[in-house]
Amino acid sequence: MEGGGRPSAVQAALLAASTALTALLYSVYRQKARVARGLQGARRVRLDGELRAVLLEAPGRCVPYAVIEGRDRVGVSSPAAHLPPISRPLATLTAQIAGCRLFSLPRLRITEWNDYEKIIHQRTNTTPFDLVPQEDGTGVAVRVMKPLDAAELSLETVYEKFHPSVQSFTDVIGHYISGERPKGIQETEQMLKVGTALTGVGELVLDNATIKLQPPKQGMPYYLSGVDFDSLLQKQESNVRFWKILTVIFGFATCTVLFFILRKQYRHHRERQHLRQMQDEFRQAQERLMREMNAEGGETLKNACVICLSNIKSCVFLECGHVCSCKECYRALPEPKKCPICRQAISRVVPLYNS
């Protein structure tokens, strides 16, 4: 603690950092808990012939947050760039540089290369696809809108190739000057396999004759997951527990730091109170002594204890021989006891009787 009982700069910074981190973790925990509660309250609808009737009865022909399970179906050729025409609803082509970045420490004269990756081109092709029941023959389908906006969407890597870069001597010199040396270009293509079982969570709406699944408008997350709804809900609840534990741990740490600072301030306050009390007692003793001096002509001051100034001297300290303290103040001296006049060790005490 600094002077005046205020916390030090380190303690204040530690308290501020732990408080801010606890608030951030609590905010994330509340967001995750809101998502989990939204999933728990989502309406589960069956992908069957009764779906259209359910939407017709719903307000605005819309279920704001619904859960529907099925498999994807598409009837047009794939937009794949490196595969034969097959039915794939989604395809993403990504080209990225796999390179090294120079890291230099001039004082130590150490130079090393650190790996890093940078996306230089990304192309996404989408084909409208539907969610249909696992069993064919029902004749009902749900059109999936904006699938790339959905979370938990798992794509299958169908093409991957690395093109190493060819570098001349001039390129090598230029790379050392710029601090970057590319190794090559990595091309990756990912697609959504037709017939994949999907769980969709979002806004379900009947638009004319088309049933659509689209991102919800209440700010809730939009899901297209390859796992069933129960597994998806358990995953979100597990995330909620994880962030709750982190919030509790850092909240406890914040409370510990705050308790330590308040405890230091309380002890400092008690010490100041005790000091003021001793000063008041000393001032009262001086005032009483001055009154006795005025009444007895100064004899009391001559025989007063040099420590408390209120009692009469009643102890002879040996071996120094000083007579300067009363019996109570002698007992209050810290161990090892020393004479308050010459600081010599007191080997024994002889009582002094005034007559």
C-alpha positions, 0 to 999 in steps of 0.5 A: 500500500502507498502512503495514505492507505491507497493501493499501489499502481500494481495492485490497482492495475491488477484489480482493473485487469481482473475486473475487465477480464471477468466482465468480458468472460461474463459477457461471453457467458451470457451470450452463450447462455442466451444461445443455449436457451434459444435452442432449448426453446426452438420449435421442433417441426417434422419434415413431412406432409403436415409441415405446410399446414403447420406454417399456414396456421402460424402467425405470418406463416412463419416459425421464428426459430425452428429445428428441422432435420433432413438430408440435402438434395440438389438436381443441377450439376456441381460447380466444382472446379476440379471434379467431373460434373456431379451433384454438389450443392456447395463448393468453395475454392481457396488459393493461399500463399504458404510462405515464411516471414523473416524475423530479425534481431539486430542486436543479437544478429539472429535471423530466422524464418517463421511460417505463415499463410495468407489467402490471396484468392477465395471463390465460392459457388453455391447451388440452391438445394433443399432439405428433404426427409430421410425417407423418399416419397413424401413430396415435401422439401425445404429450400435452404437460403444463405447456407454459407451464413450458417454455423457448424457447416461442415464441408468435405475437402475434395481437392488439395494441391500445392504448387511450389514457387520457382525462385531466381537468384534475384527473387531470393535477394528481393525476399531477404530485403522485403522480409518475405519468402513465399514457398508456393501456392496451396489450392483447396476445394471443399464441397457439401456432399449430396445426401448429407444428413443436416440439422437446420435451425433458423427461421422457417417461412412459407413464401407462396408455395415454397418453404424456406429455411433462412437466418433468423431475424432475432439475432439468434445463430443460424445452424446447418449442422451434420449432427442431430439436434440433441448433440448440437444442444449438448455442445452449446450447453457444454460451451455455456458450462465452460465459460461459466467456470472461467467466469467464476474462476476469474471472478473469484480472483477479482474478489481475492484481489479486492479483499486483499486491498480492502484488508490492507486499507482496514489495517492501515485505518486501525494503525492510524486510529491506534496512533491517534489514540496514543497521541491523545493519551500522551497529550492528556498526560502532558496536560496532567503533568503540567497541572501537577507541576503548577500545583507542586512546584516542579517536583513531579516533573523531576520524578516522572517516568520518561516514557509515559510522563504520568507515573513516578519513577520506580525502577533502577536499571542495572548495570547502567544504574539509570532511574528513568521508568515506572514499573508498568513501562518497564514491563512494556519494553520489548525483548530483549529489554534495554535502557531507554536512556543509554540503550544498554541491556538490562540485566536486572531491575531494583525497585525504587521506593520514594518516601 
